[in-house]
Amino acid sequence: MAALNTLILITNPHHRMSIIPQAVLSSSNYKMRVPFELKQGQSRHFHKLPSGLNMEVIFQKGHDKIDEESRRPPLVFVHGSFHAAWCWAEHWLPFFSQNGFDCYALSLLGQGESDSPAGAVAGSLQTHAADVADFIHKEIQSPPVLLGHSFGGLIVQYYLANVGNAKKTREMEHSHPYLAGGVLVCSVPPSGNSGLVWRYLFSKPIAAFKVTRSLAAKAFQTSLPLCKETFFSAAMEDHLVLRYQKLMTESSRMPLFDLRKLNASLPVPPMKDSSIKILVLGAKDDFIVDAEGLNETGRFYGVSPVCIEGIAHDIMLDCSWGKGAQAILSWLAVLERAD
């Protein structure tokens, strides 16, 4: 497989920097038994981390738009538990590339077709954020917008807390390169998921039982109705739920976190650089992250959350995926004008 480790830069007549792979340097030893077939214009690469392990990257180059003089920031997508790079590649990578953004979807270690580290779990907030930072530092030539879903949003929050104070430079004292912005999509709030669990136990005990059975006991992997209720809207077609259920089951061969160690590292520290723009995006029908969790994240970053009606937790895969994508696109347009 091609690698994204040795790169050449190509400047087109409109001064947009592009990244293309130059050499075949690495490959993952793991192949999903239920593969995600890449869409037209997408390519799969493997970024070699300092540990020697390879991280899967699905790339889709942005199409040139009418306003070709504008340099749109690259978008880097980080998935949550039971998912991998494919969850972004299904709908959102084609959408945002059509709107002129170079898109990179990562599979965290132990997920998707990335290599697995030694141990029982894939890593920690610190190690996952460091892997994302290494990818951005070595492969991305201008400050990207970093987008994270669910527990991936918590990783993005930890990354944001460790970006240095200097503005718009690639090298930072904490080794987390500068960002053009951050998007938290149905994200676990800065305090973690314990508040969500306790609220469910007291206010929605049946829902609490279902979500615990679905996620902690992984019952979503064998029950189609429970998978649908956990991640998708009621209007989602069963054949699509079944397809994603198989991909989720195959993607997550080891837990993303040790939850006890994760809780010990929370809450996430605040950002040092308050100039980085943040979008907090939620879903009205989210079965996992409730309205208070969404509002907590908004308060932490001093922004008003955007809550999309008629869509569930897997906002990028749900039948109304375009609603969330359009909300992010509108926010990106404001971000570009601000620059």
C-alpha positions, 0 to 999 in steps of 0.5 A: 500500500502507498504511504504518506511518509515521504511527500512532494509538494506541488503548487498549482497556478492558484497557489494551493498546496497539494500533498501527494504520496511519493514512495511506498514505505509502509503498510498495515498488517491488518485488513478488515474482513468487511472492507470499506470500498473507497469511493471515486477520488479516494485513496488509502495510505498509511502514516508511519508513527514514531512508534513504528506502527502505521495509521490508516488515512483515507484521503480525498483531494478538494475540487477547485472551486470558482473562487480558486484564489481562496486557500481553504484549510485542510480538514482532518477527521477523527472518529470515535469508539467502534468507528474508523476512517470509513465513517467519514469517507462514506458521505462527508469526504465526498461532500467537503472535497466537492466544496474545495477542501482537502480531506483526511480521515484517520483510523486511530490505532487498533481501529479500522486498518491501522496497526494495533499497539501492544496491550489490551486497549488502543491508547489514551487521550494523550497517545491518540492526540499525539498520533494525530499531532504527528500526522498533522506535523509531518503530512499537512502543510497549512493549519487544518480544521480538526473535526472529532466525533463522540470520543474522537471529539474528546481527543480533539479537545485534548489536542486543543488544550495542548496547542501552544500560544503562538499563532499560525505557526506549525511548530509548537512548544507542546508539539501539537501544531496550530489549527485553523479551527476545531469542530466537535461533532456529538462530542463527549463533553470535557468532563467525560461521559460519567455525567451522561451516565448518571443523568440517564440513570436518574431520568431515563433508567430504561435508556440507561440500561439500553445504552449500557447494554449496547456500548459497554456490552457491545450488544449493538454488534448483534442486535440490529434494532439496538444498533439502530436506536443507539446510532441512527434515526428511526427513518434509517433503512435497515439494510444500511444499519446492517452494513454499518453494524458490520463495519463498526464490529470489524473496525473496533477490534480493541477498545479505544480507551481504558475508561478508568484511566480515561476518567482519571485524566479528565476533565480536559484542560482549557485551551491555551490559545483562545483565538482558535475558533470552535464549532460545537455541533450536536444532534437533537435525536442523539441517544448517547450525548444528551442536551446537557452534555452538548451545552456543557461543551458549548459553555466550556468553549464559550460558544453557542452549540448548534443542534441539528433537528431530525438526526441521531448520534452518527450524524455523518452516516445517518439518513439526513447526514447532509444537515450536519455537513451543511452546518459545518460548511456554513461555519467554515465559510465564516471562518474563511472570511475571518481570516 
